Every structure is written in C-alpha cells, then in structure tokens.
Amino acid sequence: MLIDQLKWRYATKKMDPSKKVSEDKVAAILEAIRLTPTSSGLQPYEVILVTNPEVRAQIQAAAWNQAQITDGSHLLVFAAWDNYTADRINHMFDLTNEIRGFKNEGWENYRNMLLATYPQRDAETNYQHAARQAYIGVGVAMVAAAEAEVDATPMEGFDPAAVDKILGLNERGLRSVVIIPLGYRQEEGDWLVNLTKVRRPTADFVTEVR
C-alpha cells in the first residue's frame, strides 16, 4: 500500500555508502518525474542525474557538507527554466502536434495566448513560476522513491549559484531549485530513523466545504 510506504519514508540523515540504488529503480523514479503534470504541459524544468563522485563532492561543499549527497548513490538536481521564451513555448506545442499527429484550433489559440503573455513578463517572475512546477516533480519523486523503497531526502539547503556553476546550468538557461540524494538508510548514526513521524491530525489539516 502506498500509504504504508509514505509512512515508512522519512528525511534520511545518514545513507549507507556501500549500498547502491539499482538502475531500474532510478529509471522508474525518473520516469515518474517525467510523467508529472505541469502548467500548460510545458515541463519548464529538467532533472540532472549526478553519479560522478567528484562532482557530487563539489556539490556537497556547496550544500553545508550534507553527507547524504556523497553517501547516497545518485543525486537528482531539479533545475527550472530561467525564463519562458517563445522558442521554449513553441517547442512544446510543436512537439505535442507532432506526437498527436494533428493541429487543434483551440490548442493553437492557447499557444498564441501564452506567447502573448509569458515572454513579456520579467525573467524572475517566469523563473519562480517554473520553479513551482519543478516542485510538483519533487513531490512525485518522493512518492516514487518511497514506492520503490528507496530513501530520498529533498534539500533546499545549498548555494544555487554555486551548483549552477558546477553543473554549467546557466549556459543551458537553467537554475537549480532542489536537490535529492537517493540511497539507502544507514540506521546506525541516523538520529531521525527511529523517531515517530509527526504530522498534523487530519481534522486540523483537511477542511471539507460542503
């Protein structure tokens, strides 16, 4: 049951460097992220999969030396578009038309509406919008990892400018948003592993409007 897996997962503080996540599980997590919905279907972010130990060590130094970054076997970096451009919008609409094999008048009108709106906004506004879409993917990644019984710890505690430089993201029109180490918990040395998960009770969290 998915609920049981979500109860099982936690923000792992210590990962076992001797255990590696299998490539099929990593591929399944990445595919779940790729299938995540985004506003207007634009997918305005990318995921960088980092396995190189030297690169992960550089990122760790830019992330308060959090051990999971190098103790885990894989690192996901969610990087959002730095801006919405006509080329980026047109690419996704053209891709949709190509895959579906036809053009739809309503869809083309929607394309033109976005073209008349998004590129005219300032870049920071557009980046923030794209970053919020990336967070949807982050949530799906956490669920997919839990379903596969892979430990995953989402992190905002890093220097985005430093990570962008390490990975050459600026040259690709991207800015890092969240990083997620993937691995397996090492219970010895992890102060959080046996603590009870704490969430607000449903009555205090869910409001039903009838």
Secondary structure, DSSP 8 states (H G I E B T S, - for coil): -HHHHHHH----S-B-TT----HHHHHHHHHHHHT---GGG---EEEEEE--HHHHHHHHHTTTT-THHHHSSEEEEEEEESS--HHHHHHHHHHHHHHHTS--HHHHHHHHHHHTTGGGS-HHHHHHHHHHHHHHHHHHHHHHHHHTT-EE--B--S-HHHHHHHHT-GGGTEEEEEEEEEE-B--TT-TTTTS------HHHH-----
